[in-house]
């Protein structure tokens, strides 16, 4: 088995393959020059604290050795011949395979403004180290600008505020999360962020950067540094060039099977039954389902999406659909919010663990009522 991509989708696929009795060769190929690691801490713990690298790793080096899993990091696959079952690497060498997982993830969207290269970005562990160095390298109370009011932007702004800086979040939409999580949760987050020293500029656009400021409309906002978190694009080029069906991601079924019988896909690059979810839990679970599908074993249904985030010191679990709902309603104020379609729950937001994620997933899967949700709250 060839697993292309050095993230948790590949690691969980490898784990599941061995757990279910696969004894053949498994090779993980990753472009970054380090073992696969978990990305969620990059915008949370690693920003607030100087965590050692080993705490980020998905598994230690000994784990791969014990399971006879070859890991080739700092290695990039430049082309894939699905019919010949052959992947060509940047150095001109090739790897033959019987089945292949594409877990190439997603790449950052870039700013299209003057001096955009001056903005820090956050996708890799190296990016996170640069961001922390910038944050601890300026005076307490220094102003910083965060472009983007989505999950990453709000997590970074929260972390910078916890370090004693004064972040300004600039979001082009009139609500946080571009309105995708509704007015109730956006208002809760805005209130909490403001109380923790984060200024919000909504329905605003950064039009340019200079050495010590960001241009927002007609005003210049001081900034010791600027960080941008404006989303990602799936790295689907390998699949597209190999003739595999793509469209805002590699198109796969619930088991990760692509349009080619030798190729599977999982993680941020995969569009599972019409939906692409760019979060850690989805990548982990999709890698496991792909392994089962590769082995011809029964594949469980895709569970409701689960996004874990933090907003100014509060934990936030968002479960299920963030679209397709017609009403958002607090079940308990500032604790649990429900997203409803025809009076049935299709999504839930739980603050500080008021509703365990496992219970929330069960309730969303069953299309529970508000009363059933209320009964499950701690």
MIMI-968686 format. One record per residue (C-alpha): residue in one letter; x, y, z. Coordinates in nm, 4 decimals, always signed. Layout:
<rs>
{type:A, X:X, Y:Y, Z:Z}
...
</rs>
This chain:
<rs>
{type:X, X:+0.0000, Y:+0.0000, Z:+0.0000}
{type:X, X:+0.1231, Y:+0.3481, Z:-0.0864}
{type:X, X:-0.0132, Y:+0.6312, Z:+0.1281}
{type:X, X:+0.0673, Y:+0.9734, Z:-0.0191}
{type:X, X:+0.0566, Y:+1.2486, Z:+0.2413}
{type:X, X:+0.2209, Y:+1.2936, Z:+0.5795}
{type:X, X:-0.0838, Y:+1.3651, Z:+0.7952}
{type:X, X:-0.3235, Y:+1.1867, Z:+1.0277}
{type:X, X:-0.5325, Y:+1.0416, Z:+0.7429}
{type:X, X:-0.2332, Y:+0.8371, Z:+0.6233}
{type:X, X:-0.1304, Y:+0.7374, Z:+0.9753}
{type:X, X:-0.4807, Y:+0.6243, Z:+1.0696}
{type:X, X:-0.5123, Y:+0.4353, Z:+0.7429}
{type:X, X:-0.1847, Y:+0.2544, Z:+0.8135}
{type:X, X:-0.2948, Y:+0.1783, Z:+1.1693}
{type:X, X:-0.6267, Y:+0.0332, Z:+1.0536}
{type:X, X:-0.4624, Y:-0.1726, Z:+0.7781}
{type:X, X:-0.2345, Y:-0.3433, Z:+1.0291}
{type:X, X:-0.5099, Y:-0.3773, Z:+1.2902}
{type:X, X:-0.7281, Y:-0.5606, Z:+1.0383}
{type:X, X:-0.4609, Y:-0.8069, Z:+0.9380}
{type:X, X:-0.2908, Y:-0.6579, Z:+0.6340}
{type:X, X:+0.0654, Y:-0.7970, Z:+0.6265}
{type:X, X:+0.1945, Y:-0.6440, Z:+0.3031}
{type:X, X:+0.4178, Y:-0.3416, Z:+0.2667}
{type:X, X:+0.2928, Y:+0.0010, Z:+0.3725}
{type:X, X:+0.4797, Y:+0.3159, Z:+0.2699}
{type:X, X:+0.3854, Y:+0.6666, Z:+0.3794}
{type:X, X:+0.5317, Y:+0.9442, Z:+0.1641}
{type:X, X:+0.5170, Y:+1.3012, Z:+0.2939}
{type:X, X:+0.6514, Y:+1.6296, Z:+0.1593}
{type:X, X:+0.7421, Y:+1.7808, Z:+0.4972}
{type:X, X:+1.0793, Y:+1.6858, Z:+0.6412}
{type:X, X:+0.9423, Y:+1.5401, Z:+0.9660}
{type:X, X:+0.7178, Y:+1.2608, Z:+1.0921}
{type:X, X:+0.3415, Y:+1.3050, Z:+1.0496}
{type:X, X:+0.1960, Y:+1.5321, Z:+1.3162}
{type:X, X:-0.1333, Y:+1.6688, Z:+1.4437}
{type:X, X:-0.2241, Y:+2.0175, Z:+1.3180}
{type:X, X:-0.4884, Y:+2.1313, Z:+1.5728}
{type:X, X:-0.2277, Y:+2.2404, Z:+1.8336}
{type:X, X:-0.0607, Y:+2.4744, Z:+1.5831}
{type:X, X:-0.3207, Y:+2.7469, Z:+1.6345}
{type:X, X:-0.3832, Y:+2.6653, Z:+2.0011}
{type:X, X:-0.1311, Y:+2.5118, Z:+2.2456}
{type:X, X:+0.1772, Y:+2.5647, Z:+2.0289}
{type:X, X:+0.0997, Y:+2.9352, Z:+1.9997}
{type:X, X:+0.0473, Y:+2.9815, Z:+2.3742}
{type:X, X:+0.3287, Y:+2.7519, Z:+2.4880}
{type:X, X:+0.6641, Y:+2.6348, Z:+2.3519}
{type:X, X:+0.5658, Y:+2.2707, Z:+2.3034}
{type:X, X:+0.8354, Y:+2.0175, Z:+2.2065}
{type:X, X:+0.7984, Y:+1.8592, Z:+1.8637}
{type:X, X:+0.7339, Y:+1.5110, Z:+2.0009}
{type:X, X:+0.4056, Y:+1.6253, Z:+2.1550}
{type:X, X:+0.2814, Y:+1.7135, Z:+1.8071}
{type:X, X:+0.3658, Y:+1.3800, Z:+1.6443}
{type:X, X:+0.0785, Y:+1.1574, Z:+1.5404}
{type:X, X:+0.2946, Y:+0.8610, Z:+1.6466}
{type:X, X:+0.6585, Y:+0.8298, Z:+1.7583}
{type:X, X:+0.9205, Y:+0.6832, Z:+1.5255}
{type:X, X:+0.9166, Y:+0.3552, Z:+1.7196}
{type:X, X:+0.5474, Y:+0.3058, Z:+1.6379}
{type:X, X:+0.6194, Y:+0.2831, Z:+1.2629}
{type:X, X:+0.9165, Y:+0.0524, Z:+1.3178}
{type:X, X:+0.7159, Y:-0.1897, Z:+1.5327}
{type:X, X:+0.4513, Y:-0.2177, Z:+1.2627}
{type:X, X:+0.6925, Y:-0.2394, Z:+0.9689}
{type:X, X:+0.5562, Y:+0.0819, Z:+0.8186}
{type:X, X:+0.8065, Y:+0.2645, Z:+0.6007}
{type:X, X:+0.7991, Y:+0.6434, Z:+0.6323}
{type:X, X:+0.9615, Y:+0.8518, Z:+0.3584}
{type:X, X:+0.9412, Y:+1.2145, Z:+0.4670}
{type:X, X:+1.0841, Y:+1.5126, Z:+0.2808}
{type:X, X:+0.9725, Y:+1.3270, Z:-0.0329}
{type:X, X:+0.7319, Y:+1.4627, Z:-0.2912}
{type:X, X:+0.5251, Y:+1.2609, Z:-0.5392}
{type:X, X:+0.5177, Y:+1.4550, Z:-0.8667}
{type:X, X:+0.3042, Y:+1.2246, Z:-1.0797}
{type:X, X:+0.0739, Y:+0.9291, Z:-1.0440}
{type:X, X:-0.0012, Y:+0.6650, Z:-1.3061}
{type:X, X:-0.3082, Y:+0.4932, Z:-1.1687}
{type:X, X:-0.3339, Y:+0.2389, Z:-1.4509}
{type:X, X:+0.0303, Y:+0.1306, Z:-1.4225}
{type:X, X:+0.0082, Y:+0.1575, Z:-1.0416}
{type:X, X:+0.3199, Y:+0.3687, Z:-1.0205}
{type:X, X:+0.4070, Y:+0.6941, Z:-0.8427}
{type:X, X:+0.7034, Y:+0.9050, Z:-0.9546}
{type:X, X:+0.8986, Y:+1.1042, Z:-0.6965}
{type:X, X:+1.0718, Y:+1.4410, Z:-0.7340}
{type:X, X:+1.4137, Y:+1.2717, Z:-0.7541}
{type:X, X:+1.3024, Y:+1.0662, Z:-1.0542}
{type:X, X:+1.2623, Y:+0.7376, Z:-0.8665}
{type:X, X:+0.9316, Y:+0.5530, Z:-0.8621}
{type:X, X:+0.7227, Y:+0.3468, Z:-0.6225}
{type:X, X:+0.4985, Y:+0.0670, Z:-0.7466}
{type:X, X:+0.1812, Y:-0.0071, Z:-0.5541}
{type:X, X:-0.1201, Y:-0.2332, Z:-0.5492}
{type:X, X:-0.3518, Y:+0.0252, Z:-0.3913}
{type:X, X:-0.2902, Y:+0.3898, Z:-0.3113}
{type:X, X:-0.4345, Y:+0.6480, Z:-0.0728}
{type:X, X:-0.4228, Y:+1.0149, Z:-0.1686}
{type:X, X:-0.4075, Y:+1.2181, Z:+0.1528}
{type:X, X:-0.2307, Y:+1.5230, Z:+0.0113}
{type:X, X:-0.4296, Y:+1.7677, Z:+0.2227}
{type:X, X:-0.4865, Y:+2.1300, Z:+0.1339}
{type:X, X:-0.2744, Y:+2.4352, Z:+0.0667}
{type:X, X:-0.3269, Y:+2.7883, Z:+0.1930}
{type:X, X:-0.5172, Y:+3.0499, Z:+0.0011}
{type:X, X:-0.2910, Y:+3.3503, Z:-0.0520}
{type:X, X:-0.3721, Y:+3.7165, Z:-0.0138}
{type:X, X:-0.4018, Y:+3.9192, Z:-0.3326}
{type:X, X:-0.3018, Y:+4.2579, Z:-0.1949}
{type:X, X:+0.0123, Y:+4.4773, Z:-0.2043}
{type:X, X:+0.2940, Y:+4.3366, Z:+0.0137}
{type:X, X:+0.0940, Y:+4.0211, Z:+0.0816}
{type:X, X:+0.4210, Y:+3.8346, Z:+0.1384}
{type:X, X:+0.4730, Y:+4.0302, Z:+0.4605}
{type:X, X:+0.1828, Y:+3.8463, Z:+0.6268}
{type:X, X:+0.2532, Y:+3.5358, Z:+0.8299}
{type:X, X:+0.0573, Y:+3.2231, Z:+0.7355}
{type:X, X:-0.0294, Y:+2.9160, Z:+0.9400}
{type:X, X:-0.0446, Y:+2.5663, Z:+0.7962}
{type:X, X:+0.2681, Y:+2.3788, Z:+0.9051}
{type:X, X:+0.4575, Y:+2.3307, Z:+1.2293}
{type:X, X:+0.7304, Y:+2.5545, Z:+1.0906}
{type:X, X:+0.4686, Y:+2.8257, Z:+1.0288}
{type:X, X:+0.3504, Y:+2.7873, Z:+1.3890}
{type:X, X:+0.7053, Y:+2.8259, Z:+1.5215}
{type:X, X:+0.7477, Y:+3.1465, Z:+1.3196}
{type:X, X:+0.4203, Y:+3.2827, Z:+1.4509}
{type:X, X:+0.5082, Y:+3.2106, Z:+1.8130}
{type:X, X:+0.8525, Y:+3.3672, Z:+1.7685}
{type:X, X:+0.6877, Y:+3.6801, Z:+1.6292}
{type:X, X:+0.4378, Y:+3.6903, Z:+1.9156}
{type:X, X:+0.6920, Y:+3.6572, Z:+2.1959}
{type:X, X:+0.9357, Y:+3.8867, Z:+2.0165}
{type:X, X:+0.7237, Y:+4.2011, Z:+2.0491}
{type:X, X:+0.6381, Y:+4.4066, Z:+2.3545}
{type:X, X:+0.3329, Y:+4.3215, Z:+2.5668}
{type:X, X:+0.0299, Y:+4.5106, Z:+2.4408}
{type:X, X:+0.1614, Y:+4.5355, Z:+2.0861}
{type:X, X:-0.1120, Y:+4.5598, Z:+1.8197}
{type:X, X:-0.1397, Y:+4.2773, Z:+1.5664}
{type:X, X:-0.3821, Y:+4.2175, Z:+1.2799}
{type:X, X:-0.5446, Y:+3.8822, Z:+1.2033}
{type:X, X:-0.7015, Y:+3.8591, Z:+0.8577}
{type:X, X:-0.9915, Y:+3.6156, Z:+0.8573}
{type:X, X:-1.2680, Y:+3.5512, Z:+1.1092}
{type:X, X:-1.2979, Y:+3.1751, Z:+1.0639}
{type:X, X:-1.1825, Y:+2.8952, Z:+1.2936}
{type:X, X:-0.8091, Y:+2.9525, Z:+1.2436}
{type:X, X:-0.8314, Y:+3.3299, Z:+1.2645}
{type:X, X:-1.0297, Y:+3.3255, Z:+1.5884}
{type:X, X:-0.8073, Y:+3.0615, Z:+1.7476}
{type:X, X:-0.4954, Y:+3.2618, Z:+1.6607}
{type:X, X:-0.6491, Y:+3.5879, Z:+1.7834}
{type:X, X:-0.7461, Y:+3.4158, Z:+2.1085}
{type:X, X:-0.3939, Y:+3.2842, Z:+2.1558}
{type:X, X:-0.2339, Y:+3.6201, Z:+2.0810}
{type:X, X:-0.4636, Y:+3.7913, Z:+2.3310}
{type:X, X:-0.3693, Y:+3.5295, Z:+2.5926}
{type:X, X:-0.0040, Y:+3.6231, Z:+2.5324}
{type:X, X:-0.0845, Y:+3.9859, Z:+2.6129}
{type:X, X:-0.1033, Y:+4.1277, Z:+2.2600}
{type:X, X:-0.3877, Y:+4.3375, Z:+2.1146}
{type:X, X:-0.5294, Y:+4.1546, Z:+1.8108}
{type:X, X:-0.7656, Y:+4.3058, Z:+1.5580}
{type:X, X:-0.9594, Y:+4.0498, Z:+1.3540}
{type:X, X:-1.0606, Y:+4.1674, Z:+1.0073}
{type:X, X:-1.3420, Y:+3.9670, Z:+0.8466}
{type:X, X:-1.4936, Y:+4.0619, Z:+0.5122}
{type:X, X:-1.8326, Y:+3.9082, Z:+0.5995}
{type:X, X:-2.0712, Y:+4.0859, Z:+0.8396}
{type:X, X:-2.0510, Y:+3.7915, Z:+1.0835}
{type:X, X:-1.7776, Y:+3.5686, Z:+1.2215}
{type:X, X:-1.7252, Y:+3.2375, Z:+1.0431}
{type:X, X:-1.8624, Y:+3.4209, Z:+0.7363}
{type:X, X:-2.2100, Y:+3.3619, Z:+0.8785}
{type:X, X:-2.1880, Y:+2.9836, Z:+0.8349}
{type:X, X:-2.2544, Y:+2.9165, Z:+1.2046}
{type:X, X:-2.5453, Y:+3.1580, Z:+1.2346}
{type:X, X:-2.6141, Y:+3.4719, Z:+1.4314}
{type:X, X:-2.6423, Y:+3.3164, Z:+1.7766}
{type:X, X:-2.2985, Y:+3.1583, Z:+1.7931}
{type:X, X:-2.1382, Y:+3.4527, Z:+1.6112}
{type:X, X:-2.2815, Y:+3.6943, Z:+1.8685}
{type:X, X:-2.1607, Y:+3.4750, Z:+2.1560}
{type:X, X:-1.8093, Y:+3.4587, Z:+2.0074}
{type:X, X:-1.7967, Y:+3.8306, Z:+1.9328}
{type:X, X:-1.8946, Y:+3.9157, Z:+2.2889}
{type:X, X:-1.6411, Y:+3.6762, Z:+2.4368}
{type:X, X:-1.3567, Y:+3.7894, Z:+2.2120}
{type:X, X:-1.4238, Y:+4.1562, Z:+2.2825}
{type:X, X:-1.4189, Y:+4.0938, Z:+2.6579}
{type:X, X:-1.0784, Y:+3.9254, Z:+2.6185}
{type:X, X:-0.9210, Y:+4.2172, Z:+2.4344}
{type:X, X:-0.9804, Y:+4.1204, Z:+2.0700}
{type:X, X:-1.1111, Y:+4.3987, Z:+1.8446}
{type:X, X:-1.3388, Y:+4.2906, Z:+1.5606}
{type:X, X:-1.3655, Y:+4.4660, Z:+1.2245}
{type:X, X:-1.6545, Y:+4.2958, Z:+1.0433}
{type:X, X:-1.7621, Y:+4.3666, Z:+0.6852}
{type:X, X:-1.4116, Y:+4.5041, Z:+0.6369}
{type:X, X:-1.1287, Y:+4.4244, Z:+0.3953}
{type:X, X:-0.7522, Y:+4.4589, Z:+0.4250}
{type:X, X:-0.6373, Y:+4.6265, Z:+0.1056}
{type:X, X:-0.2638, Y:+4.6415, Z:+0.1647}
{type:X, X:+0.0186, Y:+4.5901, Z:+0.4098}
{type:X, X:+0.3207, Y:+4.7953, Z:+0.5103}
{type:X, X:+0.6067, Y:+4.7263, Z:+0.7482}
{type:X, X:+0.4100, Y:+4.8278, Z:+1.0586}
{type:X, X:+0.0444, Y:+4.8592, Z:+0.9578}
{type:X, X:-0.2468, Y:+4.7185, Z:+0.7607}
{type:X, X:-0.4726, Y:+4.9255, Z:+0.5364}
{type:X, X:-0.8398, Y:+4.8671, Z:+0.6170}
{type:X, X:-1.0569, Y:+5.0793, Z:+0.3942}
{type:X, X:-0.9347, Y:+5.4359, Z:+0.4338}
{type:X, X:-0.7619, Y:+5.3769, Z:+0.7681}
{type:X, X:-0.4174, Y:+5.2515, Z:+0.8628}
{type:X, X:-0.4223, Y:+5.0090, Z:+1.1588}
{type:X, X:-0.0912, Y:+4.9681, Z:+1.3461}
{type:X, X:+0.0411, Y:+4.6120, Z:+1.3455}
{type:X, X:+0.3628, Y:+4.4688, Z:+1.4867}
{type:X, X:+0.2885, Y:+4.1831, Z:+1.2481}
{type:X, X:-0.0015, Y:+4.0496, Z:+1.0400}
{type:X, X:-0.1209, Y:+3.6913, Z:+1.0089}
{type:X, X:-0.3672, Y:+3.5743, Z:+0.7440}
{type:X, X:-0.6043, Y:+3.2797, Z:+0.7720}
{type:X, X:-0.8353, Y:+3.3003, Z:+0.4728}
{type:X, X:-0.8937, Y:+2.9340, Z:+0.4011}
{type:X, X:-0.7392, Y:+2.6541, Z:+0.1987}
{type:X, X:-0.7647, Y:+2.4803, Z:-0.1372}
{type:X, X:-0.7504, Y:+2.1002, Z:-0.1748}
{type:X, X:-0.4279, Y:+1.9684, Z:-0.3252}
{type:X, X:-0.6037, Y:+1.7715, Z:-0.5965}
{type:X, X:-0.3466, Y:+1.8159, Z:-0.8756}
{type:X, X:-0.2042, Y:+1.4626, Z:-0.8562}
{type:X, X:-0.5500, Y:+1.3126, Z:-0.8886}
{type:X, X:-0.6600, Y:+1.5487, Z:-1.1653}
{type:X, X:-0.3489, Y:+1.4839, Z:-1.3750}
{type:X, X:-0.3964, Y:+1.1093, Z:-1.3255}
{type:X, X:-0.7469, Y:+1.1311, Z:-1.4717}
{type:X, X:-0.9249, Y:+1.0773, Z:-1.1405}
{type:X, X:-1.2530, Y:+1.2628, Z:-1.0910}
{type:X, X:-1.2138, Y:+1.5898, Z:-0.8980}
{type:X, X:-1.4202, Y:+1.8976, Z:-0.8178}
{type:X, X:-1.3198, Y:+2.1073, Z:-0.5182}
{type:X, X:-1.1419, Y:+1.7960, Z:-0.3967}
{type:X, X:-1.1021, Y:+1.4346, Z:-0.5040}
{type:X, X:-1.4482, Y:+1.2829, Z:-0.5395}
{type:X, X:-1.4917, Y:+0.9719, Z:-0.3228}
{type:X, X:-1.7641, Y:+0.7538, Z:-0.1751}
{type:X, X:-1.8103, Y:+0.6940, Z:+0.1980}
{type:X, X:-1.5204, Y:+0.4471, Z:+0.1953}
{type:X, X:-1.2825, Y:+0.6863, Z:+0.0203}
{type:X, X:-1.2911, Y:+0.5065, Z:-0.3152}
{type:X, X:-1.2220, Y:+0.7355, Z:-0.6118}
{type:X, X:-1.3215, Y:+0.6951, Z:-0.9766}
{type:X, X:-1.0208, Y:+0.4616, Z:-1.0231}
{type:X, X:-1.0361, Y:+0.1155, Z:-0.8604}
{type:X, X:-0.6756, Y:+0.1315, Z:-0.7345}
{type:X, X:-0.6993, Y:+0.4767, Z:-0.5747}
{type:X, X:-0.8605, Y:+0.6026, Z:-0.2528}
{type:X, X:-0.8540, Y:+0.9497, Z:-0.0994}
{type:X, X:-0.9031, Y:+1.0841, Z:+0.2532}
{type:X, X:-0.8565, Y:+1.3981, Z:+0.4585}
{type:X, X:-0.8733, Y:+1.7596, Z:+0.3465}
{type:X, X:-0.8270, Y:+1.6687, Z:-0.0198}
{type:X, X:-1.1290, Y:+1.4355, Z:-0.0327}
{type:X, X:-1.4859, Y:+1.5332, Z:-0.1144}
{type:X, X:-1.6876, Y:+1.2586, Z:+0.0521}
{type:X, X:-2.0272, Y:+1.2015, Z:-0.1086}
{type:X, X:-2.0430, Y:+1.5664, Z:-0.2113}
{type:X, X:-1.8993, Y:+1.7188, Z:+0.1082}
{type:X, X:-1.5444, Y:+1.8232, Z:+0.2013}
{type:X, X:-1.4627, Y:+1.8704, Z:+0.5716}
{type:X, X:-1.1245, Y:+2.0243, Z:+0.6553}
{type:X, X:-1.0805, Y:+1.9123, Z:+1.0142}
{type:X, X:-0.8760, Y:+1.6644, Z:+1.2178}
{type:X, X:-1.1553, Y:+1.4281, Z:+1.3200}
{type:X, X:-1.2757, Y:+1.3944, Z:+0.9612}
{type:X, X:-0.9237, Y:+1.3145, Z:+0.8369}
{type:X, X:-0.8632, Y:+1.0563, Z:+1.1086}
{type:X, X:-1.1940, Y:+0.8778, Z:+1.0571}
{type:X, X:-1.1730, Y:+0.8916, Z:+0.6773}
{type:X, X:-0.8284, Y:+0.7281, Z:+0.6851}
{type:X, X:-0.9700, Y:+0.4430, Z:+0.8906}
{type:X, X:-1.2691, Y:+0.3975, Z:+0.6592}
{type:X, X:-1.0403, Y:+0.3979, Z:+0.3554}
{type:X, X:-0.8345, Y:+0.1156, Z:+0.5082}
{type:X, X:-1.1458, Y:-0.0952, Z:+0.5553}
{type:X, X:-1.2547, Y:-0.0251, Z:+0.1990}
{type:X, X:-0.9084, Y:-0.1154, Z:+0.0642}
{type:X, X:-0.9340, Y:-0.4497, Z:+0.2415}
{type:X, X:-1.2878, Y:-0.5187, Z:+0.1186}
{type:X, X:-1.4306, Y:-0.4996, Z:+0.4702}
{type:X, X:-1.7609, Y:-0.3346, Z:+0.5715}
{type:X, X:-1.7303, Y:+0.0410, Z:+0.6006}
{type:X, X:-1.9299, Y:+0.2247, Z:+0.8694}
{type:X, X:-2.1449, Y:+0.5213, Z:+0.7765}
{type:X, X:-1.9804, Y:+0.8611, Z:+0.7781}
{type:X, X:-2.0604, Y:+1.0179, Z:+1.1171}
{type:X, X:-2.1697, Y:+1.3800, Z:+1.1522}
{type:X, X:-1.8782, Y:+1.6186, Z:+1.1119}
{type:X, X:-1.7029, Y:+1.7207, Z:+1.4336}
{type:X, X:-1.5007, Y:+2.0410, Z:+1.4566}
{type:X, X:-1.3168, Y:+2.1262, Z:+1.7779}
{type:X, X:-1.2121, Y:+2.4856, Z:+1.8320}
{type:X, X:-1.1355, Y:+2.7415, Z:+2.1017}
{type:X, X:-1.2658, Y:+3.0964, Z:+2.1412}
{type:X, X:-1.0950, Y:+3.3175, Z:+2.4008}
{type:X, X:-1.0373, Y:+3.0321, Z:+2.6448}
{type:X, X:-1.3692, Y:+2.8524, Z:+2.5891}
{type:X, X:-1.3794, Y:+2.5208, Z:+2.4052}
{type:X, X:-1.6244, Y:+2.4831, Z:+2.1183}
{type:X, X:-1.7454, Y:+2.1614, Z:+1.9557}
{type:X, X:-1.9484, Y:+2.2041, Z:+1.6364}
{type:X, X:-2.1253, Y:+1.8860, Z:+1.5298}
{type:X, X:-2.3102, Y:+1.8161, Z:+1.2071}
{type:X, X:-2.4282, Y:+2.0382, Z:+0.9274}
{type:X, X:-2.3207, Y:+2.3999, Z:+0.9034}
{type:X, X:-2.5471, Y:+2.4408, Z:+0.6018}
{type:X, X:-2.8932, Y:+2.3180, Z:+0.5117}
{type:X, X:-3.0492, Y:+2.4432, Z:+0.8356}
{type:X, X:-3.3283, Y:+2.6980, Z:+0.8552}
{type:X, X:-3.3049, Y:+2.8093, Z:+1.2198}
{type:X, X:-3.0395, Y:+2.8360, Z:+1.4912}
{type:X, X:-3.1736, Y:+2.8300, Z:+1.8464}
{type:X, X:-3.0105, Y:+2.8259, Z:+2.1892}
{type:X, X:-3.1115, Y:+2.5165, Z:+2.3839}
{type:X, X:-2.9317, Y:+2.6604, Z:+2.6854}
{type:X, X:-2.7961, Y:+3.0135, Z:+2.6568}
{type:X, X:-2.4181, Y:+3.0293, Z:+2.6045}
{type:X, X:-2.3924, Y:+2.6499, Z:+2.6468}
{type:X, X:-2.5625, Y:+2.4570, Z:+2.3626}
{type:X, X:-2.6982, Y:+2.5893, Z:+2.0340}
{type:X, X:-2.9016, Y:+2.3798, Z:+1.7905}
{type:X, X:-2.9277, Y:+2.4078, Z:+1.4126}
{type:X, X:-3.2706, Y:+2.2972, Z:+1.2946}
{type:X, X:-3.4291, Y:+2.1912, Z:+0.9680}
{type:X, X:-3.8065, Y:+2.1455, Z:+0.9883}
{type:X, X:-3.7795, Y:+2.1395, Z:+1.3696}
{type:X, X:-3.5326, Y:+1.8498, Z:+1.3727}
{type:X, X:-3.1719, Y:+1.8894, Z:+1.4868}
{type:X, X:-2.9152, Y:+1.8734, Z:+1.2037}
{type:X, X:-2.6275, Y:+2.0380, Z:+1.3916}
{type:X, X:-2.5182, Y:+2.1322, Z:+1.7429}
{type:X, X:-2.2645, Y:+2.3675, Z:+1.8975}
{type:X, X:-2.1485, Y:+2.2803, Z:+2.2488}
{type:X, X:-1.9489, Y:+2.5236, Z:+2.4640}
{type:X, X:-1.7052, Y:+2.4023, Z:+2.7310}
{type:X, X:-1.8259, Y:+2.0434, Z:+2.6997}
{type:X, X:-2.1856, Y:+2.1148, Z:+2.8029}
{type:X, X:-2.2881, Y:+1.8404, Z:+2.5597}
{type:X, X:-2.0264, Y:+1.5675, Z:+2.4983}
{type:X, X:-1.9352, Y:+1.5313, Z:+2.1319}
{type:X, X:-2.0315, Y:+1.1627, Z:+2.1293}
{type:X, X:-2.3820, Y:+1.2498, Z:+2.2533}
{type:X, X:-2.4090, Y:+1.5386, Z:+2.0083}
{type:X, X:-2.3168, Y:+1.3129, Z:+1.7171}
{type:X, X:-2.5777, Y:+1.0582, Z:+1.8237}
{type:X, X:-2.8453, Y:+1.3260, Z:+1.8522}
{type:X, X:-2.7617, Y:+1.4765, Z:+1.5133}
{type:X, X:-2.7555, Y:+1.1335, Z:+1.3489}
{type:X, X:-3.1034, Y:+1.0557, Z:+1.4813}
{type:X, X:-3.2509, Y:+1.3948, Z:+1.3914}
{type:X, X:-3.3378, Y:+1.4576, Z:+1.7542}
{type:X, X:-3.5822, Y:+1.7133, Z:+1.8895}
{type:X, X:-3.4887, Y:+2.0139, Z:+2.1028}
{type:X, X:-3.6305, Y:+1.8357, Z:+2.4078}
{type:X, X:-3.4050, Y:+1.5335, Z:+2.3483}
{type:X, X:-3.1038, Y:+1.7633, Z:+2.3244}
{type:X, X:-3.2016, Y:+1.9454, Z:+2.6433}
{type:X, X:-3.2287, Y:+1.6137, Z:+2.8295}
{type:X, X:-2.8746, Y:+1.5165, Z:+2.7248}
{type:X, X:-2.7032, Y:+1.8349, Z:+2.8435}
{type:X, X:-2.4818, Y:+1.7979, Z:+3.1494}
</rs>
